[in-house]
Each structure stands twice: as structure tokens, then as C-alpha cells.
Amino acid sequence: MPHYRGRMAELLSDCTWTIQGRTVTLPVSITHAESAVAVYAAPADAAAEHLRGTELEPWTVGGRALSVLLLVHYDEWELGTYDEVGVGLLVTGPGLKAGLHVLDLPVTGAFTCEAGQDLWGLPKWMMRAELEFHGRRARVVVHDGPEFVMEAELTAGRVPVPPRTALTLPVWSRPAFGAQAGRLLRGTMPVRVSAATIGRGNSSVQLGVHPMALRMADLGMTGRPLMVVHAGHATGSLGPFAAVGGERPRR
């Protein structure tokens, strides 16, 4: 589960932080990542309940919310090399601006866990994971310490995506702890993907009784996905998130 360590990264300037004795200057560049992403239809009322207190609302289509399951492996970059699993919702925030709001973002790296919590207000926590990619298929098993959380296998659709397709992912976060605690944050993540396919695809998901697993069940992730995307190669960057309302993070 998300757990804050009781210490914070230190903000040196608008775009420079110190974390665990290391200096990180934003934006940071992703040199290579492989990912699988599944999108599901979710009950709008359940989605709204998971957004309570965030100033965000579910983005709905035909009365249904859209939930997202992300599996990512990062090769070595500024935040290390690690695996990441994300559970999120597509939302609208103030000004009706759309974006992804992440509810859970367990990772296998301690440095990226602290950086994600403090720099971007992301709900990262340390997991044990086995993540494998085989062509269009991705499989992961997640544990929180000894506790089984979930097992998932995603199979992407077969429609090829043009090489070096450019995308920009808008992100909302509302951290409960860390250097950005209590702020509503918004940022973007520009990426380029290659060796990618998209389509209806399929998934198989088994869940434990961990809070993340219960959220996944609430948000329709045991059903067939609306879409599954696999990207064999992705690059991008991640800059500072801005506080909506103009607040600044604590120094």
C-alpha cells in the first residue's frame, strides 16, 4: 500500500530537486520503455466514489467511466530501471480539462518510488513483481510484501500503429502525503511509440483482497477490455506538474 517514508525530497529551484542525496532536474527523459495498456468500462458511480475529495470527476462515455490498467518496464534512465503497474481513471478536472488520474502506481524501485511521490504527487509504493513481455502479450504478478495483490495477462490488438507515433498524455494527481500533499496537480507526458499494436484485445485478471485489487474489481477490470495497446519501444519526457490555483510545493 502507499506509504510515505517520513522524509521529503528538497526543492532547490522551480525544476531541481534533491532526492536521497541525488539531484534531479526536470524534465527527465525516458530513453526506452515497453508497455501494455488496457482500457475498461467502469460503473460511473464506483469511479466517482474513488475520486471523492479530489475535485476530479469521471470522464464518461454512454454513462460509463473508463478505467486504465498499465504495465510498464523502464530501462535505465534518470529514475533507474524498474517495473511499474498503474490503475487509473480517465477524468475531467477544473476547466473540464481531461486527463488520467492514477489511483495506484506500485513500482519495483525505491528511488523512483520517492521521486514519484514527491515530484509529481503520484501514488507510488513498493511492490514485488514479475513482469514479462512476449510480443503482443504482457503478464504480471504483483505482491505487496507477502500479500498477493493481482495477476494479469494482457493481449493487445493486432492493428499496427505507425512508427514513432507522437502522443501527449495529460495527468492529474491529488497527493495525500509528500512534498505536494493537498495540492491538485496537472502535467503532461509527451511520448513517442514504435513497434506498437492496438485493438480490442483481451485480458485475464485474477485479484486478491488487497485494497488495490478491490479498486480494480470496482472499476471493471475483471471484464473484457474495450482496447489493449502494446508498445515495444517508447521514449518521452516528464516535466514538473503545476498546482492548479498557483500554489508552490514546499521547500
C-alpha positions in Angstrom: 0.0 0.0 0.0 1.1 3.6 -0.5 3.4 4.6 2.4 5.3 7.8 2.9 8.7 7.5 4.4 8.6 10.4 6.8 11.1 12.5 4.8 10.7 14.6 1.7 12.7 15.5 -1.4 14.0 19.0 -1.2 13.1 21.6 -3.8 16.1 23.6 -4.8 14.6 25.6 -7.7 11.5 25.5 -9.8 12.7 22.4 -11.7 15.5 21.0 -9.5 15.1 18.7 -6.5 17.4 16.6 -4.3 16.3 13.0 -3.5 18.3 10.5 -1.5 21.4 12.7 -2.0 20.9 12.9 -5.8 20.0 15.9 -7.8 17.1 15.6 -10.3 16.4 18.4 -12.8 13.1 18.3 -14.7 12.2 17.4 -17.3 13.6 13.9 -17.1 13.9 11.8 -20.3 12.7 8.3 -20.8 15.2 6.5 -23.1 13.4 3.2 -23.5 10.2 1.6 -22.1 8.0 -1.2 -23.1 4.3 -1.1 -22.1 0.9 -2.6 -22.3 -2.2 -0.6 -21.6 -5.8 -1.9 -21.2 -8.9 0.3 -21.1 -12.1 -0.9 -19.4 -15.7 0.3 -19.0 -16.4 1.0 -15.3 -19.5 1.9 -13.4 -19.7 5.7 -13.2 -20.8 5.7 -9.5 -17.9 3.5 -8.5 -15.5 5.7 -10.3 -16.9 8.8 -8.7 -16.6 7.2 -5.3 -12.9 6.6 -5.9 -12.5 10.3 -6.8 -14.2 11.6 -3.7 -12.4 14.7 -2.4 -10.1 15.2 -5.4 -12.0 17.9 -7.3 -12.0 15.4 -10.2 -14.9 13.7 -11.9 -15.1 10.6 -14.1 -14.9 11.1 -17.8 -17.9 9.1 -19.1 -19.0 7.7 -22.4 -22.5 6.5 -22.7 -22.9 6.7 -19.0 -19.8 4.5 -18.3 -16.5 5.6 -16.8 -13.2 4.5 -18.3 -10.6 2.8 -16.2 -7.0 2.0 -17.2 -4.5 -0.7 -16.3 -0.9 0.0 -17.2 2.1 -2.4 -17.2 5.5 -0.8 -17.9 9.1 -1.8 -17.9 11.7 1.1 -17.9 15.3 0.5 -19.0 17.9 2.6 -17.2 17.1 6.4 -17.1 17.3 9.2 -14.5 14.9 7.3 -12.1 16.6 3.9 -12.5 15.4 0.7 -14.2 12.2 -0.8 -12.8 8.8 -2.2 -13.4 5.6 -0.3 -12.8 1.9 -1.2 -12.6 -0.8 1.5 -12.8 -4.5 1.6 -12.0 -6.3 4.8 -13.0 -9.3 6.6 -14.3 -9.9 9.0 -17.2 -11.2 12.1 -15.5 -12.1 15.8 -16.0 -10.8 18.4 -13.7 -11.3 22.2 -13.2 -12.0 23.8 -16.6 -13.3 20.5 -17.9 -9.7 19.5 -18.7 -9.4 15.8 -19.3 -6.5 13.5 -18.2 -5.5 10.3 -16.4 -5.7 10.2 -12.6 -3.7 7.3 -11.1 -5.1 5.6 -8.1 -2.3 3.0 -7.6 1.2 3.0 -9.0 3.3 0.3 -7.4 7.0 0.1 -8.6 10.0 -2.1 -8.0 12.5 0.7 -7.5 13.0 2.7 -4.2 14.4 5.8 -5.9 11.5 6.2 -8.4 9.1 5.5 -5.6 10.3 8.5 -3.6 10.6 10.7 -6.7 7.2 9.9 -7.9 5.6 10.7 -4.6 7.3 14.0 -4.0 7.9 15.4 -7.5 4.6 14.6 -9.2 2.3 13.5 -6.3 1.9 10.0 -7.7 0.6 7.2 -5.5 3.7 5.0 -5.8 4.5 2.2 -3.4 7.0 -0.6 -3.4 5.9 -4.0 -4.8 7.4 -7.3 -5.6 6.5 -8.1 -9.2 7.2 -10.5 -12.1 6.6 -8.6 -15.4 7.2 -10.3 -18.8 6.5 -9.2 -22.3 6.2 -11.7 -25.2 5.2 -9.9 -28.4 1.7 -8.6 -28.0 1.3 -10.3 -24.7 2.2 -9.0 -21.2 1.9 -10.8 -17.9 2.5 -9.6 -14.4 2.1 -10.9 -10.9 2.1 -8.3 -8.1 2.7 -8.8 -4.3 2.7 -6.2 -1.5 5.3 -7.8 0.7 4.0 -11.4 1.2 0.4 -10.5 0.2 -0.8 -11.4 -3.3 -2.4 -8.4 -5.0 -3.1 -9.4 -8.6 -2.1 -11.4 -11.6 -2.9 -10.1 -15.1 -2.2 -11.1 -18.7 -3.0 -8.5 -21.4 -3.1 -9.3 -25.2 -3.0 -6.3 -27.4 -5.0 -6.0 -30.6 -3.3 -6.7 -34.0 -3.7 -3.3 -35.7 -0.3 -1.7 -36.2 0.4 1.8 -35.1 2.6 3.9 -37.4 6.3 4.0 -36.2 7.3 7.0 -33.9 3.7 8.0 -33.3 3.7 11.0 -31.0 1.2 11.2 -28.1 0.7 13.5 -25.2 -0.8 12.1 -22.0 -2.3 14.7 -19.6 -2.2 13.7 -16.0 -4.0 14.8 -12.8 -2.7 14.0 -9.3 -4.0 14.8 -5.8 -1.5 13.5 -3.3 -2.4 12.9 0.3 1.2 13.0 1.5 4.7 14.1 0.5 6.1 17.4 -0.7 3.0 18.1 -2.8 0.4 17.0 -0.2 -3.0 18.5 -0.5 -2.5 20.1 -3.9 -4.3 19.4 -7.1 -1.6 18.9 -9.8 -1.7 18.7 -13.5 1.0 17.9 -16.0 1.7 16.3 -19.4 3.8 13.4 -20.6 4.8 13.6 -24.3 5.8 10.2 -25.7 6.7 8.5 -29.0 5.9 4.9 -29.5 7.2 2.3 -32.0 6.6 -1.4 -32.6 3.1 -0.8 -31.3 -0.3 -2.5 -32.0 -3.8 -1.6 -30.9 -7.2 -3.2 -30.9 -9.9 -4.8 -28.8 -7.5 -7.4 -27.5 -8.2 -9.4 -24.3 -7.2 -9.8 -20.7 -7.2 -12.2 -17.9 -7.2 -10.8 -14.4 -7.1 -12.6 -11.0 -7.4 -10.5 -7.9 -6.7 -10.9 -4.2 -8.3 -8.9 -1.4 -5.6 -6.1 -1.3 -7.1 -2.6 -1.5 -5.6 -2.1 -5.0 -7.3 -5.4 -6.1 -10.6 -4.2 -4.6 -10.3 -1.0 -6.6 -9.6 -2.9 -9.8 -12.7 -5.1 -9.2 -14.8 -1.9 -8.6 -13.6 -0.4 -11.8 -14.5 -3.3 -14.1 -11.0 -4.8 -14.7 -12.2 -8.4 -14.5 -14.3 -7.9 -17.7 -13.1 -7.8 -21.3 -11.3 -4.6 -22.1 -12.5 -2.1 -24.6 -9.0 -1.8 -26.0 -5.5 -3.1 -25.4 -2.3 -1.4 -26.7 1.2 -2.7 -26.7 4.3 -0.6 -27.4 7.6 -2.4 -27.8 9.5 0.9 -27.6 8.6 4.2 -26.1 10.6 7.4 -25.4 9.4 10.5 -23.7 9.9 13.1 -21.0 8.3 14.1 -17.7 8.5 17.7 -16.5 7.1 19.5 -13.4 3.4 19.3 -12.6 1.7 22.6 -12.0 -0.5 23.2 -8.9 -4.0 24.2 -10.1 -4.6 27.5 -8.3 -0.9 28.5 -8.4 0.4 27.1 -5.1 4.1 26.1 -5.0 5.5 22.9 -3.4 7.1 23.3 0.0 10.9 24.0 0.0 
